[in-house]
Amino acid sequence: MDTHILHNPVIRSVLTLVVAVVLQMVAARVVERIVRRLVSRHRFEHKADEKKREDTIIHILRTLANVVIWILAALVILATLGVNLAALATGAGLFGVIIGLGAQSTIKDFLAGLFILMENQYRVGDIVTLSGGSTGLGTAGVVEDINLRITKLRALDGTLNVVRNGEASIIANMTYQYSSVVVDVVVGYDSSIDTVEKVMNEVGLQVAGDDRFKSVTTEAIQFLRIDSFTPDGVTARAVGKVAPAAQWEIAGEYRRQLLAAFRKHGLKMALPQRVVHTTKATD
């Protein structure tokens, strides 16, 4: 009786689906365990970088495993139902050639996605700008999802941008391994540059010692140089090194405290100036 049931094509198809679901669950766990063990052997400057790398690889390998499992399950079910796979393969081969001729851009996207993964160009959670393609315009945002064909970026205003991997010829990753804080301050020409440098350094150390930022600060923000002369004043530049994606919050706090420190020391930010020349009217 049991043997008779197993010969039923419908029952065998259902069992194939059940096996496919179980294999999918097992593959997901195996992939996660292997990836987390292998990636953890590499040296990362921050734990966040390691987790981004792991999550990205796990997501893509799980997707590939699911595709392979369900393709095999579909072939087994078709064979069980008596479909001639040889004839189907011949037709599929011809159909594949036709599709391949018109799918060159898709193949390009898959290859680009593969290199993004292999070269670790960016990961889920990174903040990047992708530019290139026919328009050459850049699209920036947080990487929410990556697969071998597309990358999904969430912009600051909440817009979800979907970018084909083959279109991203220039990739600017603002959160890879570490981030830099660059703060430019324009002071008047009558300001003491030595005092400006001293105050900027003191505020940088003060922010780095704050409990909120101590764990994500690698190098305190410090005076770098006089970067330029402008019609309004002198541009002083300060730089620091922080954990990925922490630069904007720390830079904002640095500017807030720097403004208070400038007021305390009598330093003034430069104001727009305009020189007006007048001439006497002649008869």
C-alpha positions as CSV (number, residue, x, y, z in Angstrom):
1,M,0.0,0.0,0.0
2,D,2.8,2.4,0.9
3,T,4.7,1.6,-2.2
4,H,1.6,2.3,-4.3
5,I,1.2,5.7,-2.7
6,L,4.8,6.6,-3.5
7,H,4.3,5.8,-7.1
8,N,1.5,8.4,-7.3
9,P,3.0,11.4,-9.3
10,V,1.0,13.9,-7.2
11,I,2.3,12.5,-3.9
12,R,5.8,12.4,-5.2
13,S,5.6,16.0,-6.4
14,V,4.3,17.1,-2.9
15,L,7.2,15.2,-1.3
16,T,9.6,16.9,-3.6
17,L,8.2,20.3,-2.5
18,V,8.6,19.3,1.1
19,V,12.2,18.2,0.6
20,A,12.9,21.5,-1.2
21,V,11.6,23.5,1.7
22,V,13.6,21.5,4.2
23,L,16.8,21.9,2.0
24,Q,16.1,25.6,1.8
25,M,16.0,25.9,5.6
26,V,19.1,23.8,6.1
27,A,21.0,25.7,3.4
28,A,20.2,29.0,5.1
29,R,21.7,27.8,8.4
30,V,24.7,26.2,6.8
31,V,25.5,29.3,4.7
32,E,25.2,31.6,7.7
33,R,27.4,29.4,9.9
34,I,30.1,29.0,7.2
35,V,30.2,32.6,6.2
36,R,30.4,34.0,9.8
37,R,33.2,31.6,10.6
38,L,35.2,32.4,7.5
39,V,34.7,36.2,7.5
40,S,35.6,36.5,11.2
41,R,39.1,35.2,10.4
42,H,39.8,38.4,8.5
43,R,41.0,41.5,10.3
44,F,38.5,44.4,10.4
45,E,39.0,47.8,11.9
46,H,35.5,47.8,13.3
47,K,33.0,45.1,14.3
48,A,30.4,46.9,12.1
49,D,32.5,46.3,9.0
50,E,32.7,42.6,9.8
51,K,28.9,42.3,10.3
52,K,28.1,44.2,7.1
53,R,30.4,41.9,5.1
54,E,28.9,38.8,6.6
55,D,25.3,40.0,6.1
56,T,25.9,40.9,2.5
57,I,27.5,37.5,1.6
58,I,24.9,35.5,3.5
59,H,22.1,37.3,1.7
60,I,23.5,36.6,-1.8
61,L,24.5,33.0,-1.1
62,R,21.1,32.2,0.4
63,T,19.5,33.6,-2.7
64,L,21.7,31.5,-5.0
65,A,21.1,28.4,-3.0
66,N,17.3,29.0,-3.1
67,V,17.4,29.4,-6.9
68,V,19.4,26.2,-7.4
69,I,17.2,24.2,-5.0
70,W,13.9,25.3,-6.6
71,I,15.2,24.8,-10.2
72,L,16.2,21.2,-9.3
73,A,12.8,20.7,-7.5
74,A,11.0,21.9,-10.6
75,L,13.0,19.5,-12.9
76,V,12.2,16.6,-10.5
77,I,8.5,17.4,-10.5
78,L,8.4,17.7,-14.3
79,A,10.1,14.4,-14.6
80,T,7.7,12.9,-12.1
81,L,4.7,14.1,-14.1
82,G,6.1,12.5,-17.3
83,V,7.4,15.6,-19.1
84,N,10.1,14.9,-21.6
85,L,13.1,16.8,-20.2
86,A,15.2,16.1,-23.3
87,A,12.8,17.8,-25.6
88,L,12.3,20.5,-23.1
89,A,16.0,21.1,-22.9
90,T,16.3,21.3,-26.7
91,G,13.6,23.9,-26.8
92,A,15.0,25.7,-23.8
93,G,18.4,25.9,-25.4
94,L,17.1,27.6,-28.5
95,F,14.9,29.9,-26.4
96,G,18.0,30.6,-24.2
97,V,20.0,31.7,-27.3
98,I,17.3,34.1,-28.3
99,I,17.0,35.5,-24.8
100,G,20.7,35.7,-24.4
101,L,21.1,37.9,-27.4
102,G,18.7,40.4,-25.9
103,A,19.9,40.1,-22.3
104,Q,23.4,41.4,-22.6
105,S,22.7,44.2,-20.1
106,T,21.4,41.7,-17.6
107,I,24.5,39.6,-17.9
108,K,26.6,42.7,-17.4
109,D,24.6,43.5,-14.2
110,F,25.2,39.9,-12.9
111,L,28.9,40.1,-13.6
112,A,29.2,43.5,-12.0
113,G,27.3,42.3,-8.9
114,L,29.7,39.3,-8.7
115,F,32.7,41.6,-8.6
116,I,31.0,43.9,-6.1
117,L,30.7,40.9,-3.8
118,M,34.2,39.5,-4.4
119,E,36.0,42.8,-4.1
120,N,34.0,43.9,-1.1
121,Q,33.3,47.3,-2.8
122,Y,30.3,48.0,-0.5
123,R,28.0,46.1,1.9
124,V,24.5,46.3,3.2
125,G,24.4,49.2,5.7
126,D,27.1,51.2,3.9
127,I,26.4,54.8,2.8
128,V,27.4,55.1,-0.8
129,T,27.1,57.2,-4.0
130,L,26.7,55.3,-7.2
131,S,27.2,57.2,-10.4
132,G,27.8,56.4,-14.1
133,G,25.6,55.0,-16.8
134,S,24.0,57.0,-19.5
135,T,23.2,60.0,-17.4
136,G,26.4,60.1,-15.3
137,L,24.4,61.3,-12.3
138,G,25.0,60.0,-8.8
139,T,22.5,58.3,-6.5
140,A,23.3,58.3,-2.8
141,G,21.9,56.5,0.2
142,V,22.1,53.7,2.6
143,V,22.5,50.2,1.0
144,E,19.4,48.3,2.0
145,D,19.8,45.3,-0.2
146,I,22.3,43.9,-2.7
147,N,21.9,41.0,-5.1
148,L,23.7,40.0,-8.2
149,R,21.6,42.3,-10.5
150,I,20.6,45.4,-8.5
151,T,21.4,47.5,-5.4
152,K,18.7,49.2,-3.4
153,L,19.7,52.6,-1.9
154,R,17.5,54.4,0.7
155,A,18.0,58.2,0.4
156,L,17.8,60.6,3.3
157,D,14.3,61.7,2.4
158,G,13.1,58.1,2.4
159,T,13.2,57.5,-1.4
160,L,14.2,54.0,-2.3
161,N,16.5,54.1,-5.4
162,V,17.1,50.9,-7.4
163,V,20.4,50.9,-9.3
164,R,21.4,48.2,-11.7
165,N,24.9,47.0,-10.8
166,G,26.2,47.3,-14.3
167,E,25.3,51.0,-14.4
168,A,27.4,51.9,-11.3
169,S,30.8,52.7,-13.0
170,I,31.9,55.0,-10.1
171,I,31.3,54.0,-6.5
172,A,31.9,56.4,-3.6
173,N,31.8,54.5,-0.3
174,M,31.6,56.9,2.7
175,T,31.5,54.3,5.4
176,Y,34.2,51.7,4.4
177,Q,36.4,50.7,7.3
178,Y,36.5,54.3,8.7
179,S,35.2,57.7,8.0
180,S,36.9,61.1,8.1
181,V,35.5,64.3,9.6
182,V,36.4,67.4,7.7
183,V,35.3,70.8,9.1
184,D,36.1,74.1,7.4
185,V,35.7,77.3,9.4
186,V,36.0,80.8,7.8
187,V,37.4,83.4,10.2
188,G,38.1,87.1,9.7
189,Y,41.4,88.3,8.5
190,D,42.0,90.1,11.8
191,S,41.7,86.8,13.8
192,S,44.8,85.3,15.5
193,I,45.4,82.1,13.6
194,D,47.4,80.7,16.5
195,T,44.4,81.2,18.8
196,V,42.1,79.7,16.2
197,E,44.3,76.6,16.0
198,K,44.5,76.3,19.7
199,V,40.7,76.6,20.2
200,M,40.0,74.1,17.3
201,N,42.3,71.5,18.9
202,E,40.9,72.0,22.4
203,V,37.3,71.5,21.1
204,G,38.4,68.4,19.1
205,L,39.8,66.8,22.2
206,Q,36.8,67.7,24.2
207,V,34.4,66.1,21.7
208,A,36.6,63.0,21.5
209,G,36.5,62.6,25.3
210,D,32.7,62.8,25.4
211,D,31.2,59.5,26.5
212,R,28.8,59.6,23.5
213,F,31.7,59.7,21.0
214,K,34.6,58.1,22.8
215,S,34.0,54.6,21.4
216,V,33.7,55.8,17.8
217,T,36.5,58.3,17.7
218,T,39.9,57.0,16.3
219,E,41.6,60.3,16.0
220,A,40.3,63.5,17.6
221,I,39.5,66.4,15.3
222,Q,42.5,68.6,15.0
223,F,43.6,71.7,13.1
224,L,45.2,70.7,9.8
225,R,46.0,73.9,7.9
226,I,44.9,77.2,6.5
227,D,43.1,75.9,3.5
228,S,42.4,79.0,1.5
229,F,41.9,82.7,1.4
230,T,38.4,83.9,0.4
231,P,37.0,87.4,-0.2
232,D,35.3,87.1,3.2
233,G,38.0,85.6,5.4
234,V,40.5,82.8,6.0
235,T,39.4,79.2,5.8
236,A,40.8,77.0,8.6
237,R,40.4,73.2,8.1
238,A,40.3,70.5,10.8
239,V,40.1,66.8,10.3
240,G,39.5,63.7,12.4
241,K,39.1,59.9,12.0
242,V,36.0,58.1,13.3
243,A,34.0,54.9,12.9
244,P,32.0,54.4,9.7
245,A,28.9,56.6,9.5
246,A,29.7,58.5,12.7
247,Q,31.2,61.5,10.9
248,W,28.0,63.6,10.5
249,E,26.9,63.4,14.1
250,I,30.4,64.1,15.4
251,A,31.0,67.0,13.0
252,G,27.7,68.5,14.1
253,E,28.7,68.4,17.7
254,Y,32.1,69.7,17.0
255,R,30.7,72.8,15.2
256,R,28.2,73.4,18.0
257,Q,31.0,73.4,20.7
258,L,33.4,75.3,18.4
259,L,30.9,78.1,18.0
260,A,30.6,78.5,21.8
261,A,34.4,78.3,22.2
262,F,34.9,81.0,19.5
263,R,32.5,83.3,21.3
264,K,34.3,82.7,24.6
265,H,37.7,83.6,23.1
266,G,36.4,86.6,21.2
267,L,36.9,85.0,17.8
268,K,34.4,85.8,15.1
269,M,33.3,84.0,12.0
270,A,33.8,85.8,8.8
271,L,30.9,87.7,7.4
272,P,30.3,88.4,3.7
273,Q,31.9,91.6,2.7
274,R,31.6,93.9,-0.3
275,V,33.7,96.8,-1.2
276,V,31.8,99.6,-3.0
277,H,33.7,102.2,-5.0
278,T,32.0,105.5,-5.7
279,T,33.0,108.1,-8.3
280,K,32.2,111.8,-8.3
281,A,29.8,112.9,-11.0
282,T,31.4,115.2,-13.6
283,D,29.5,118.0,-15.4
